């Protein structure tokens, strides 16, 4: 009997006129290990299929368009060129204008897919990022071609798998790897309320297929699938580390109880509040997280809210605020407390030396002044400056060009709103070159989106406005964050090869290669690009969803930002998993946090002890020689960070040691407090040429940002400042 399949034909006279017909799966559906099986009868369809549930065998009329699109014809060559088969499937769905018909066609494909045995429906074969459960297997046949098997608990998702397997089975490995997710863009199934998740399913299954092809090719070449990055594996029972860098990160997740008790006692006794950045050393963060359970005035966050939390602590009676971060953070805390009327509250940083920041230093350079001077010659202009800059830089910038600060989480909305609110505006963004380049690339991508897609990002823009603003966005080209500069080509290549089917996270400051990789993942629901808080929220939400579904599995997250984030991430994950268990969840859920460390990284063993460093016994050049770093200090044994790309561990942030924190806390409010003069946060009393103090003028761009965050619009006084420069 001739093998048959379902194909679209142009002659409607050949079409079947029945709701029921029998088809046989074509040869390329079969893996080499599959045995031939009997012809199966297609299930009759009902509206329940539209929700992705199992089919019921009740009659339901099929539209004429769907009926006329099917006919049994002899099967074509199973080794037909992959693009030809893929284009045929695209044409089949494109020919069906009714969304319901497309769904029903998808369910027809589902009926063709051979079931995977239970032995292959295991966690190792799961596809991440799909709403339904999906299992995928792959084999390289003796003929040198790829053969896949798949299964899902959703009939619609089985249809997705079936379509892809129909197109890809029997293709050469290199052919499979050349298929792009964009090739599937026209497969719009059109299920109300679920179009985006359906598209994500297509893409994530394809990415998983390609990942398995890479693994098979590497295995056949006698190589590991990929040189693995170090990682932390977290479940409800505990934490395990893989790789020496991960072991170093995990070491302090269960902190020394005596250190916690010592810190809590002195904080309570002297009414001290602590604000710390996410990028602290794991030892410090581990102690702070544990201490917070006994003393509420401890807050770990990104730089945006550190000063706000300090004000709340002062309002609650704290007499001192210790700031664990770089110097511009303690300056901001000092200035905001002064503006809030808490000038008597002491603010202390954690080192006698300057705690620098490569971005803040770039914004204070002569090149940045030239950048701003160019802005003064192009009116109307608005300067959007990253929050990670000094108060003095903000003041000097605002005196030259009307300025508003931004963060990595609100920069997109800030710039788009500015363009929408002020006609013919030119925006000058700085100092982070990577964030500026990523912003420009994002807007370029948006200019190719539909008006509806653009409106989802910002309701006052469309294709025309996006195209018109591209040439009016300028960004500084000579400023990078030392940490995020480390995510270079080597890291991106290894992520693409070994972790393309994992969840990808990236700070908005990472280089363009890493940004593009995360943006591609974001489009299919597998990535996030944004601030440290955005990254934390994304990971937490995906773990919460896994707990809600209560299904065994492992979630992998590539951490594309500073490794200090891991303390907050692990804490959030453990809280979600523990809460799930308390509420009756039974699934075995594992979460893997992956640290992308460059294979070219070189670590220097640090022979300087913490005791010597904190006691002041070092020479000045031994304590402060961070200015010419070619290698970021990391752990030994071949893992660490380098200019080739790495795990992102900020040397400046690591100057905030637990020993320094305890020293400051013990000395404040005592007769020896004078010894802490070098630890006091800088207070700016000098005036600018305009007559305003540095503190007042430097805080104004921050206040403009706060107004934007609360109202969604630029403040009127800022708009007036922009327009007044033009004579409007």
Buried (B, 14 or more C-beta within 10 A) or exposed (E): EEBBBBBBEEEEEEBBEEEEBEBBBBBBBBBEEEEEEEEBEBBBBBEBBBEBBEBEEEEEEBBEBBBBBBBBEEBBEBBBEBBEBBBBBBEBBBBBEEBBBBBBBBBBBBBBBBEBEEEBBEEEBBBBBBBBBBBBBBBBEEEEBBBBBBBBBBBBBBBBBBBBBBBBBBBBBEBBBEBEBEBBEEBBBBBEEBEEBBBBBBBBBBBBBBBBBBBBBBEEEEEEBBEBBBBBBBBBEEBBBBBBBBBBBBBBBEBBEEBBEBBBBBBEEBBBBBBBBBBBBBBBBBBBBBBBEBBEBBBBBBBBBBBBBBBBBBEEEBBBBBBBBBBBBBBBBBBBBBBBEBEEBBBBBBBBEBBBBBBBBBBBBEBBBEBBEBBEEEBBBBBBBBBBBBBBBBBBBBBBBBBBBBBBBBBBBBBBBBBBBBEEBBBBBBBBBBBBBBBBBBBEEBBEBEEEEBEEBBEEBBBEBBBEBEEBBBBBEEBBBBBBBBBBEBBBBBBBBBBBBBBBBBBBBBBBBBBBBBBBBBBBBBBBBBBBBBBBBBBBEBBBEBBEBEBBBBBBBBBBBBBBBBBBBBBBBBEBBEEBBEEEBEBEBBBBBBBBBBBEBBBEEEEEEEEEBBEEEBEEEEBBEBEEBEBBBBBEEBBBBBBBBBBBBBBBBBBBBBBBBBBBBBBBBEEEBEEBEEBBBBBBEEBBEEEBBBBBBBBBBBBBBBBBBEEEBBBEEBBEBBBEBEEE
